[in-house]
């Protein structure tokens, strides 16, 4: 193995961090979490690696918000940990391709570069997030035609129209899958007086939660009532629909606005080709149908929605010698 390390792609998300190694595929897919000891404050784990213990419940910190580091120090340490897992030694200096949110400022781009260099990258390339998602979804991004991507992440939803290998129009909704989960938690507490976890809400959202309209489906969720007793209740798709209405409506409005900003030719392309859903939020049952009817364009979910951005960045990594000089890359 080369001491300089393999060429890598990094999809730094609020929910998870994925690393794609050249010609190997995705080799890291772990939660974007840093775990501290509750008593000492010392970092005891990163991602999925949390050592067992008998002390107080450890504190999980999410240092990434909206695809950029909210806590630079913890994010850098987390990425360095993941890179060492990939390479197996502490001295690797890989070239790295990273997704840059299309609406980010130059400051955010510089912050991502600095972060990667601090994590021991030897060279860094940035690719717009929407372009990476379109590449990962297999869309013909180099054509002079409009392709729409709707990426629903943990805390943000990013919408982009891509044409001629660039992001032409983009928008960000400050709401994502975590907001939907919290709305379901609040709905269950209001209707049943039961506190459920966001993980339980996630399972219900994917299993029954209709983003389209209430249907005859239910799911059992376990929670704790005010007296501390454990209880189980059945929640319906109608309840999930009501809980998620606001977030879904925000996404619909933002997507409409992006289409309205497009030239007539690009808008016609989107009307014909439709939009592709990516991100963990795309796994919500009924969402594609809801957007299809609201936007009046075809909408489909990417084949691997959670991994789409990492796969798109991976396409750049696999041919980094040529693409590094292309307009896709921002060295």
Buried (B, 14 or more C-beta within 10 A) or exposed (E): EEEEBBBBBBBBBBBBBBBBBBEBEBBBBBBBBBBBBEEEEEBBBBBEEBEEEEEEEBEEBBBBBBBBBEBBEBBBBBBBBBBBBBBEEEEBBBBBBBBBBBBBEEEBBEBBBBBBBBBBBEBBBBBBBBBBBBBBBBBEBBEEBBBBBBBBBBBBBBBBBBBEBBBBBBBBBEBBBBBBBBBBBEBBBEBBEBBBBBEBBBBBBBBBBBBBEBBEBBBEBEBEBEEEEEBEBEBBBBBBBBBBEEBBEBBBEBBBEBBEBBEEEBBEBBBEBBBBBBBBBBBBBBBBBBBBEBBEBBBBBBEEBBBBBBBBBBBBBBEBEEBBEEEBBEE
